[in-house]
Amino acid sequence: MNYSLELNSRAFQAIKNGTKKIEGRVQNSYDKVDFKDLKKGDMITFENISTKEKMKVKIDEIRHYPNVKAMLEAEGTRNVLSTGGNIKQGIESYNKISEYKKNILKYGIYAIEIQSL
């Protein structure tokens, strides 16, 4: 299966450069993906929301966590955050994304381990 998701420029570049290996996502009203349906081997086409550049990646693994702190502790901030921040900064960053704060409480968060193609 091939899915399409948008990314900000910083996260897009970090994935493209290989420094960001895990994309954290939460169910929301604007992504057209039900993250619980993702499977190892599926493809994601990321689109940079600023430049419209596209990049295809393969899902190596997908893990579900009850909250951002649990995900960052298990996966490591250097693998998940494009900002290079610590766990506290990572939680604050995710909570700033539209709908994420309330939806994490309801749905948890998915750590999508990816590999650039």
C-alpha positions as CSV (number, residue, x, y, z in Angstrom):
1,M,0.0,0.0,0.0
2,N,1.2,3.5,-0.7
3,Y,0.2,6.4,1.6
4,S,0.7,10.2,1.2
5,L,1.5,12.5,4.0
6,E,2.7,16.1,4.3
7,L,5.8,17.3,6.3
8,N,7.2,20.6,7.2
9,S,10.6,21.5,5.6
10,R,12.7,20.7,8.6
11,A,11.3,17.2,9.1
12,F,11.4,16.5,5.4
13,Q,15.1,17.5,5.2
14,A,16.0,15.5,8.3
15,I,14.4,12.3,6.8
16,K,16.0,13.0,3.4
17,N,19.4,13.4,5.1
18,G,18.9,10.2,7.1
19,T,19.1,11.9,10.6
20,K,15.4,11.4,11.3
21,K,14.6,7.7,11.1
22,I,11.1,7.7,12.8
23,E,8.1,9.8,12.0
24,G,5.7,10.2,14.9
25,R,2.0,10.5,13.9
26,V,-1.4,10.9,15.7
27,Q,-4.8,10.3,14.3
28,N,-6.4,13.6,13.2
29,S,-8.9,15.1,10.9
30,Y,-6.5,16.3,8.2
31,D,-4.4,13.2,7.4
32,K,-6.2,10.8,5.2
33,V,-4.5,7.8,6.8
34,D,-5.7,5.5,9.5
35,F,-2.3,4.9,11.2
36,K,-3.4,1.6,12.8
37,D,-3.6,0.2,9.3
38,L,0.0,0.8,8.3
39,K,2.2,-2.3,7.9
40,K,5.8,-3.1,7.5
41,G,6.7,-2.9,3.8
42,D,4.1,-0.2,3.0
43,M,5.3,2.9,1.3
44,I,4.7,6.6,2.2
45,T,5.2,9.5,-0.1
46,F,6.0,12.6,1.9
47,E,5.4,16.0,0.4
48,N,7.3,19.0,1.7
49,I,4.5,21.5,2.4
50,S,6.7,24.5,1.5
51,T,8.5,23.3,-1.7
52,K,6.1,20.5,-2.8
53,E,9.1,18.2,-3.2
54,K,8.2,14.6,-2.8
55,M,10.1,11.7,-1.3
56,K,9.2,8.0,-1.1
57,V,10.0,5.9,2.0
58,K,9.4,2.4,3.0
59,I,8.0,1.4,6.5
60,D,10.4,-0.8,8.3
61,E,8.4,-1.0,11.5
62,I,5.5,0.6,13.2
63,R,5.0,0.8,17.0
64,H,2.2,2.4,19.0
65,Y,2.7,4.3,22.3
66,P,0.3,5.7,24.8
67,N,2.0,9.1,24.8
68,V,4.9,11.2,23.3
69,K,7.1,10.7,26.4
70,A,6.9,6.9,26.1
71,M,7.7,7.0,22.4
72,L,10.7,9.4,22.8
73,E,12.1,7.3,25.7
74,A,11.8,4.1,23.7
75,E,12.8,5.4,20.3
76,G,15.3,8.1,21.2
77,T,14.9,11.8,20.6
78,R,17.7,11.8,18.0
79,N,15.7,9.3,15.8
80,V,12.4,11.0,16.1
81,L,12.9,14.8,16.5
82,S,14.1,16.9,13.6
83,T,14.8,19.7,16.1
84,G,17.5,17.8,18.1
85,G,15.6,18.6,21.3
86,N,15.2,16.7,24.5
87,I,12.1,14.8,25.7
88,K,10.5,17.8,27.3
89,Q,11.0,19.9,24.2
90,G,9.7,17.0,22.0
91,I,6.5,16.7,24.0
92,E,6.0,20.5,23.7
93,S,6.6,20.3,20.0
94,Y,4.0,17.5,19.4
95,N,1.5,19.3,21.6
96,K,1.7,22.4,19.3
97,I,0.5,20.4,16.3
98,S,-3.1,21.0,15.6
99,E,-5.3,18.3,17.3
100,Y,-2.4,16.3,18.6
101,K,-2.6,17.2,22.3
102,K,-6.2,16.0,22.7
103,N,-5.9,13.1,20.2
104,I,-2.8,11.6,21.8
105,L,-4.9,11.1,25.0
106,K,-7.6,9.4,22.9
107,Y,-5.5,7.4,20.3
108,G,-1.9,7.4,21.5
109,I,0.9,8.0,19.0
110,Y,2.5,5.9,16.3
111,A,6.2,5.7,15.7
112,I,6.7,4.9,12.0
113,E,10.3,3.7,11.4
114,I,11.1,4.5,7.8
115,Q,13.9,4.0,5.2
116,S,14.4,6.4,2.3
117,L,14.3,4.9,-1.1
